Amino acid sequence: MGPEPAADAWQRRLEQASDLGPVDPSVLRHLALPMLRRLERCLGDKAAPRRPVLALNGPVGAGKTSLGRALERLAALGGLRLVVASIDDLYLPAEQRRQVLAGNPFGVSRVPPGSHDLPLLLTALQSWRAGGPLRLPRFDKTLAGGEGDRSGWREQPADALVIEGWLMGCRALGPLGLEAPLQSGAGLDPLSSEERSWMPFWDSHLAAYGELWGACDGLWLLRPERWSLPRRWRFQAEARQRRAGGGWLMADQLNGLVRATLHSLPPALYQDPLLEQAPYLEPWLPLEGGVILDGRRRCRPLQPQLSSLASASSAIG
């Protein structure tokens, strides 16, 4: 008999795995397994031998952290040394973030474009792909009076990397691309006038992320059915943390963080084009797959080119 097909092998590992955390089985089946198969194919590609990096885009509260842990555990069962890192771990030191985000309309010191140390991440990726260990900082959200700050480093050998975050793959529109929506208000309905005035600032910072997208091998989406869901998910998570004695954000702070993810880059302008694979976007980071989450974070597979879904789910509410 020949070797077991890779797809069947990963399915068998999933069936035998235990302690994969609070990730719905549908997400493991329709997202985790396809991502692991994709990484395995990359590592087996003799024509383009390099350590693969996948980008995972998902909103606040979608379960990216839990999914990341499950991915690492499943990968280990197949002998794949996978690291799942959050873009949050690449936040700039607290004082630098205060300077970059001074006076922003959300009252936050992290989250929007410009918060992250992109040169550090790109240097780490280059060193790792040259054969070294993967060395990335850790971020503790409880430090610096709740603003968060770095708290050491994570260094380990890795065959593959997944970087997760709410803005992964989002593309800057530039002054010309922003002109029409800022004049018409299309896609900006939930934003205050002050939030709209900051749009060029966020967009200009987002342009710097293009080099990171170019270093990734593909984009995967955790897409909510409605953009009103992330706020509900995040507030529910905070309530659970409080009941367990671990919650620490005041309601206004939590609301500011959630608004920053949904209003610095409004979904209609920045997230929906990822789903549509809009023709005016250069294919720096091709959409390879993903899932659509319902209110209970169960999923169905994402079908690329679903522009009808994009238009139906853009409202934040």
For each residue, the residues with C-beta under 8 A, 3 or more apart:
1:
2:
3:
4: 8 9 12
5: 8 9
6: 9 10 37 40 41
7: 10 11 33 37
8: 4 5 11 12
9: 4 5 6 12 13 78
10: 6 7 13 14 33 36 37 40 74 78
11: 7 8 14 15 33
12: 4 8 9 15 16
13: 9 10 16 17 74 77 78
14: 10 11 17 28 29 32 33 74
15: 11 12
16: 12 13 77
17: 13 14 20 73 74 77
18:
19: 73
20: 17 23 28 69 70 73 74
21: 66 69 70
22: 63 66
23: 20 27 28 32 63 66 67 70
24: 27 28 296 297 298 299
25: 28 29
26: 29 30 291 298 299 300
27: 23 24 30 31 32 63 67 222 291 293 297 298 299
28: 14 20 23 24 25 31 32 33 70 74
29: 14 25 26 32 33
30: 26 27 33 34 291 299 300 301
31: 27 28 34 35 67 220 222 289 290 291 299
32: 14 23 27 28 29 35 36 67 70 71 74
33: 7 10 11 14 28 29 30 36 37 74
34: 30 31 37 38 289
35: 31 32 38 39 54 56 71 162 220 289
36: 10 32 33 39 40 71 74 75 78 80 82
37: 6 7 10 33 34 40 41
38: 34 35 41 42 52 54 218 288 289
39: 35 36 42 43 52 54 75 80 82 159 160
40: 6 10 36 37 43 44 78 80
41: 6 37 38 44 45
42: 38 39 45 48 52 160 217
43: 39 40 51 52 80 159 160
44: 40 41
45: 41 42 48 49
46: 49
47:
48: 42 45
49: 45 46
50: 129
51: 43 128 129 158 159 160 161
52: 38 39 42 43 160 161 217
53: 125 160 161 162 163 215 216 217
54: 35 38 39 160 161 162 163 216 217 218 219 220 288
55: 162 163 164 168 169 213 216 218 219 220 285
56: 35 64 67 68 84 162 163 164 165 168 220 221 222
57: 164 165 166 167 168 169 170 219 220 221 222 271 274 290
58: 62 63 64 67 164 166 221 222 223
59: 62 166 222 224 227 229 230 233 261 262
60: 166 230 231 233 234 257 258 261
61: 229 230 231 232 233 234 236 237
62: 58 59 222 224 230 233 293 297
63: 22 23 27 58 66 67 222 233 297
64: 56 58 67 68 86 164 165 222
65: 68 69 86 164
66: 21 22 23 63 69 70
67: 23 27 31 32 56 58 63 64 70 71 84 164 222
68: 56 64 65 71 72 84 86 162 164
69: 20 21 65 66 72 73 84
70: 20 21 23 28 32 66 67 73 74
71: 32 35 36 67 68 74 75 82 84 162
72: 68 69 75 76 82 83 84
73: 17 19 20 69 70 76 77
74: 10 13 14 17 20 28 32 33 36 70 71 77 78
75: 36 39 71 72 78 80 81 82 160
76: 72 73 79 80 81 82
77: 13 16 17 73 74
78: 9 10 13 36 40 74 75
79: 76
80: 36 39 40 43 75 76 159 160
81: 75 76 156 157 158 159 160
82: 36 39 71 72 75 76 158 159 160 161 162
83: 72 134 154 156 158 160 161 162
84: 56 67 68 69 71 72 161 162 163 164
85: 89 90 136 154 161 162 163 164
86: 64 65 68 89 139 163 164 165
87: 90 116 163 164 165 166 167 168
88: 91 110 139 141 165
89: 85 86 136 137 138 139 154
90: 85 87 116 117 118 120 121 136 137 139
91: 88 97 110 115 116 117 139 148 150
92: 96 97 100 115 116 117
93: 96 97 149 150
94: 97 98 109 143 144 147 148 149
95: 98 99
96: 92 93 99 100
97: 91 92 93 94 100 101 109 110 115 147
98: 94 95 101 102 109 147
99: 95 96 102
100: 92 96 97 114 115 205
101: 97 98 104 108 109 110 112 114 115
102: 98 99
103:
104: 101 107 108 112 198 260
105: 192 194 195 197 198
106: 111 112 195 256 257 259 260 263 264
107: 104 252 253 256
108: 101 104 111 112 256 257 260
109: 94 97 98 101 147 148
110: 88 91 97 101 115 147 148 257
111: 106 108 115 257 260 261 264
112: 101 104 106 108 115 202 205 260 264 265
113: 116 167 202 203 205 206 208 209 264 265
114: 100 101 201 202 205 208
115: 91 92 97 100 101 110 111 112
116: 87 90 91 92 113 121 209
117: 90 91 92 120 121 137
118: 90 121 122 208 209 211 212
119: 122 123
120: 90 117 123 124 137
121: 90 116 117 118 124 125 136 212
122: 118 119 125 126 211 212 215
123: 119 120 126 127
124: 120 121 127 128 134 135 136
125: 53 121 122 128 129 161 215
126: 122 123 129 130
127: 123 124 130 132 135
128: 51 124 125 131 132 133 134 135 158 161
129: 50 51 125 126
130: 126 127
131: 128
132: 127 128 135
133: 128 155 156 157 158
134: 83 124 128 154 155 156 157 158 161
135: 124 127 128 132 153 154 155
136: 85 89 90 121 124 153 154 155
137: 89 90 117 120 150 152 153 154
138: 89 150 151 152 153 154
139: 86 88 89 90 91 148 149 150 151
140: 143 148 149 150 151
141: 88 146 148
142: 146 148 248
143: 94 140 147 148 149 151
144: 94 147 148 149
145:
146: 141 142 248 249 253
147: 94 97 98 109 110 143 144
148: 91 94 109 110 139 140 141 142 143 144
149: 93 94 139 140 143 144
150: 91 93 137 138 139 140
151: 138 139 140 143
152: 137 138
153: 135 136 137 138
154: 83 85 89 134 135 136 137 138
155: 133 134 135 136
156: 81 83 133 134
157: 81 133 134
158: 51 81 82 83 128 133 134 161
159: 39 43 51 80 81 82
160: 39 42 43 51 52 53 54 75 80 81 82 83
161: 51 52 53 54 82 83 84 85 125 128 134 158
162: 35 53 54 55 56 68 71 82 83 84 85
163: 53 54 55 56 84 85 86 87 168 212 216
164: 55 56 57 58 64 65 67 68 84 85 86 87 168
165: 56 57 64 86 87 88 168
166: 57 58 59 60 87 261
167: 57 87 113 170 206 209 261 265 270
168: 55 56 57 87 163 164 165 213 216 219
169: 55 57 213 216 219 274 285 287
170: 57 167 206 209 265 270 271 274
171: 206 210 213 270 273 281 284
172: 177 203 204 206 207 209 210
173: 176 177 178 203 269 270
174: 177 178 203 207
175: 178 179 200
176: 173 179
177: 172 173 174 180 203
178: 173 174 175 181 182 199 200 203
179: 175 176 182 183
180: 177 183 184 186
181: 178 184 185 186 187 188 269
182: 178 179 185 188 196 199 200
183: 179 180
184: 180 181
185: 181 182 188 189 196
186: 180 181 268
187: 181 266 267 268 269 314
188: 181 182 185 191 196 199 266 268 269
189: 185 315
190: 262 263 266 315 316 317
191: 188 195 196 199 263 266
192: 105 195 196
193: 196 197
194: 105 197 198
195: 105 106 191 192 198 199 259 263 264
196: 182 185 188 191 192 193 199
197: 105 193 194
198: 104 105 194 195 201 202 264
199: 178 182 188 191 195 196 202 203
200: 175 178 182 203 204
201: 114 198 204 205
202: 112 113 114 198 199 205 206 264 265
203: 113 172 173 174 177 178 199 200 206 207
204: 172 200 201 207
205: 100 112 113 114 201 202 208
206: 113 167 170 171 172 202 203 209 265 270
207: 172 174 203 204 210
208: 113 114 118 205 211
209: 113 116 118 167 170 172 206 212 213
210: 171 172 207 213 214 284
211: 118 122 208 214 215
212: 118 121 122 163 209 215 216
213: 55 168 169 171 209 210 216 284 285
214: 210 211 284 285
215: 53 122 125 211 212
216: 53 54 55 163 168 169 212 213 219 285
217: 42 52 53 54
218: 38 54 55 285 286 287 288
219: 54 55 57 168 169 216 274 285 286 287 288
220: 31 35 54 55 56 57 287 288 289 290
221: 56 57 58 274 275 287 289 290 291 302
222: 27 31 56 57 58 59 62 63 64 67 290 291 293
223: 58 271 275 290 291 292 293 302 313
224: 59 62 227 229 230 292 293 313
225: 229 292 293 294 295 313
226: 229 313 315 317
227: 59 224 230 262 267 271 313 314 315 316 317
228: 231 232 315 316 317
229: 59 61 224 225 226 232 233 293 295
230: 59 60 61 62 224 227 233 234 258 261 262
231: 60 61 228 234 235 258 262
232: 61 228 229 235 236 295
233: 59 60 61 62 63 229 230 236 237 297
234: 60 61 230 231 237 238 254 257 258
235: 231 232 238 239 254 258
236: 61 232 233 239 240
237: 61 233 234 240 241
238: 234 235 241 242 247 249 254
239: 235 236 242 243 247
240: 236 237 243 244 247
241: 237 238 244 246 247 248
242: 238 239 245 246 247
243: 239 240 247
244: 240 241 247
245: 242
246: 241 242
247: 238 239 240 241 242 243 244
248: 142 146 241
249: 146 238 253 254 257
250: 253 254
251: 254 255
252: 107 255 256
253: 107 146 249 250 256 257
254: 234 235 238 249 250 251 257 258
255: 251 252 258 259
256: 106 107 108 252 253 259 260
257: 60 106 108 110 111 234 249 253 254 260 261
258: 60 230 231 234 235 254 255 261 262
259: 106 195 255 256 262 263
260: 104 106 108 111 112 256 257 263 264
261: 59 60 111 166 167 230 257 258 264 265
262: 59 190 227 230 231 258 259 266 267 316
263: 106 190 191 195 259 260 266 316
264: 106 111 112 113 195 198 202 260 261
265: 112 113 167 170 202 206 261 269 270 271
266: 187 188 190 191 262 263 269 270 316
267: 187 227 262 270 271 272 313 314 316
268: 186 187 188 271 272 314
269: 173 181 187 188 265 266 272 273
270: 167 170 171 173 206 265 266 267 273 274
271: 57 170 223 227 265 267 268 274 275
272: 267 268 269 275 276 310 311 314
273: 171 269 270 276 277 278 281
274: 57 169 170 219 221 270 271 277 287
275: 221 223 271 272 287 302 304 306 307 309 310
276: 272 273 305 306 307 310
277: 273 274 281 283 286 287 304 305
278: 273 281
279:
280:
281: 171 273 277 278 284
282:
283: 277 286
284: 171 210 213 214 281
285: 55 169 213 214 216 218 219
286: 218 219 277 283
287: 169 218 219 220 221 274 275 277 290 304
288: 38 54 218 219 220
289: 31 34 35 38 220 221 301 302
290: 31 57 220 221 222 223 287 301 302
291: 26 27 30 31 221 222 223 299 300 301 302
292: 223 224 225 299 300 301 302 309
293: 27 62 222 223 224 225 229 297 298 299
294: 225 297 298 299
295: 225 229 232
296: 24
297: 24 27 62 63 233 293 294
298: 24 26 27 293 294
299: 24 26 27 30 31 291 292 293 294
300: 26 30 291 292
301: 30 289 290 291 292
302: 221 223 275 289 290 291 292 306
303: 306
304: 275 277 287
305: 276 277
306: 275 276 302 303 309 310
307: 275 276 310 311
308: 311 312
309: 275 292 306 312 313
310: 272 275 276 306 307 313 314
311: 272 307 308 314
312: 308 309
313: 223 224 225 226 227 267 309 310
314: 187 227 267 268 272 310 311
315: 189 190 226 227 228
316: 190 227 228 262 263 266 267
317: 190 226 227 228
